Amino acid sequence: MKRLLAVVGLCIPVLVAGAQNNQAAPQQSKTEIDNDQVIARRYIHPPHSKTPMHSHRAGVVVYLTDVHERSISPDGTAKEVFHKRGDVVWAPARQHILENLADEPIEAVEIELKDHR
């Protein structure tokens, strides 16, 4: 029991340090629908975290929380983005890094259109 407590005691500072690192909390997603027409994903982006560069097809985004984030394009151009809970927006195909600038997680559902050829 003492060994277990010692190991846990050693792990806690590492976990706390990791939680304070902006890169330590990756965006989480869950696929809600994936068929031949669309793919719908629910995203949770933790506070003050940054995603790696990623891409999206064109589609609709429904924001479930207020949003204050920075979007960084592949050429390094950055812009701050604000949305209110309940906003529904059209989003063109894009590639970017997202950084949550808020103290709260961002939650959204994104419905991307699939190509039909």
QUIUR-V295790 format. One line per field, one symbol per residue. ss: DSSP state (h for helix, s for strand, l for the rest). phi: phi as a letter, one per 40 degrees, with the letter a starting at -180 (. if undefined). burial: # if it has 24 or more other C-alpha atoms within 12 Angstrom, else .. A space follows every 50 residues. Layout:
ss: ???
phi: ???
burial: ???
This chain:
ss: lhhhhhhhhhhhhhhhhhhhlllllllssssssslllsssssssslllls lllsssllssssslllsssssslllllssssssllllssssllsssssss lllllssssssssllll
phi: .ccccccccccdcccccccccdccbcdbbbccaabcbabbbcbbbddfbb ccdabbccibbbccbcbbabbbcdcgcbacbbabdgcbbcbcdababbbc cccbcbbabbbccccbb
burial: .....................#..###...........############ #.....#.#####.########.......................##### ##..#########....
